Amino acid sequence: MQTEVLWLAGFGALVWFWVDTLRARERAVKLCRSSCEQRGLQFLDQTVALERLTPARDQGGRMRWRRRYRFEFTRDGAARERGTIVMIGSMMEAMEMPHDGGTTYEHL
């Protein structure tokens, strides 16, 4: 009986992690797309990929997963540039985009 409860709890934790990961990636895609649109850039939305996953505390002190994603965008439709976005849970912590010879950093 105890083994079944442990298996069920483990499975529940995996499902929660999977849903949380999908939610965070979806939010990252929306934020990247919006940031690119504001700058007149084309966001390449199939390029969002997880680079790093670490535990972190959010502004309220709760433990969350910090996820660093990389993404690509283009100015002219030919040359690809790479940016990064860091999410804590489903909230953006920072975004970095090289653009117009400089790098734009956004921190919330």
Backbone torsions as a table, in degrees:
resi	resn	phi	psi	omega
1	MET	NA	-44.1	-180.0
2	GLN	-64.9	-37.6	179.5
3	THR	-64.1	-41.1	178.8
4	GLU	-63.6	-40.0	178.5
5	VAL	-64.2	-42.9	178.3
6	LEU	-62.9	-43.2	177.9
7	TRP	-62.2	-43.7	179.8
8	LEU	-64.1	-43.0	177.5
9	ALA	-63.9	-42.0	177.6
10	GLY	-63.4	-42.5	178.3
11	PHE	-64.7	-42.3	177.6
12	GLY	-60.8	-41.0	178.2
13	ALA	-64.2	-40.8	177.9
14	LEU	-64.7	-41.7	178.2
15	VAL	-64.0	-44.2	178.2
16	TRP	-59.1	-46.5	-179.7
17	PHE	-60.8	-42.6	-179.8
18	TRP	-63.0	-46.6	179.6
19	VAL	-64.9	-42.3	178.6
20	ASP	-61.9	-40.2	178.6
21	THR	-65.8	-43.5	177.3
22	LEU	-62.5	-42.6	180.0
23	ARG	-63.6	-43.7	-179.6
24	ALA	-65.4	-41.4	179.7
25	ARG	-66.5	-42.1	179.0
26	GLU	-60.3	-42.8	178.3
27	ARG	-66.5	-39.6	177.8
28	ALA	-61.9	-42.3	178.4
29	VAL	-60.5	-45.2	179.9
30	LYS	-62.0	-43.9	180.0
31	LEU	-66.2	-40.8	178.5
32	CYS	-65.0	-45.1	179.0
33	ARG	-59.6	-47.7	-179.5
34	SER	-61.5	-44.0	179.9
35	SER	-63.4	-41.1	178.2
36	CYS	-65.8	-43.2	178.9
37	GLU	-60.3	-40.9	179.4
38	GLN	-63.1	-27.8	-178.5
39	ARG	-98.0	2.3	-179.2
40	GLY	72.9	29.1	-179.0
41	LEU	-108.5	158.4	175.9
42	GLN	-97.9	118.9	178.2
43	PHE	-82.8	130.6	178.7
44	LEU	-98.7	88.7	-167.2
45	ASP	-69.7	-16.3	177.3
46	GLN	-82.5	4.3	-176.3
47	THR	-101.1	-1.2	-178.2
48	VAL	-70.5	121.3	-176.9
49	ALA	-140.4	140.2	179.1
50	LEU	-71.2	128.6	177.1
51	GLU	-103.3	-39.3	-173.4
52	ARG	-149.1	145.3	179.1
53	LEU	-135.2	119.2	179.5
54	THR	-141.1	152.9	174.3
55	PRO	-74.8	147.0	179.7
56	ALA	-156.1	164.0	175.8
57	ARG	-100.6	137.4	176.3
58	ASP	-82.0	-176.3	-177.7
59	GLN	-63.1	-24.7	177.7
60	GLY	-87.0	0.2	178.7
61	GLY	87.3	2.8	179.6
62	ARG	-82.2	146.9	177.1
63	MET	-74.1	131.4	178.3
64	ARG	-139.0	173.5	172.8
65	TRP	-95.3	129.1	172.7
66	ARG	-94.5	121.7	-179.1
67	ARG	-118.2	129.4	176.2
68	ARG	-107.4	120.3	179.1
69	TYR	-111.3	147.7	169.3
70	ARG	-108.1	152.8	178.1
71	PHE	-148.2	166.7	-179.9
72	GLU	-124.9	152.3	177.0
73	PHE	-147.7	167.7	179.7
74	THR	-139.5	148.8	176.6
75	ARG	-92.0	-39.7	-171.4
76	ASP	-117.3	3.8	-179.5
77	GLY	86.3	-7.0	-178.3
78	ALA	-115.3	-56.1	-176.5
79	ALA	-84.4	127.1	178.7
80	ARG	-93.5	140.3	174.0
81	GLU	-123.0	156.1	-175.7
82	ARG	-114.9	139.5	174.9
83	GLY	-128.6	172.4	176.1
84	THR	-134.1	151.6	173.6
85	ILE	-135.7	137.3	179.5
86	VAL	-113.3	126.5	-179.2
87	MET	-116.6	138.8	168.0
88	ILE	-113.3	111.5	-170.3
89	GLY	65.1	-125.1	177.5
90	SER	-108.3	16.6	179.2
91	MET	-107.2	139.4	178.5
92	MET	-75.6	132.4	174.1
93	GLU	-98.0	-40.9	-177.9
94	ALA	-160.1	155.3	174.5
95	MET	-138.9	140.5	179.6
96	GLU	-130.1	124.9	-179.5
97	MET	-138.7	115.2	172.1
98	PRO	-71.2	130.6	-176.9
99	HIS	-159.4	135.8	177.1
100	ASP	54.3	43.1	176.1
101	GLY	80.3	-1.2	179.8
102	GLY	-132.1	-178.8	177.4
103	THR	-120.8	132.0	177.9
104	THR	-98.9	127.6	177.0
105	TYR	-115.6	131.4	174.4
106	GLU	-123.1	128.5	177.1
107	HIS	-126.7	137.1	176.1
108	LEU	-118.3	NA	NA
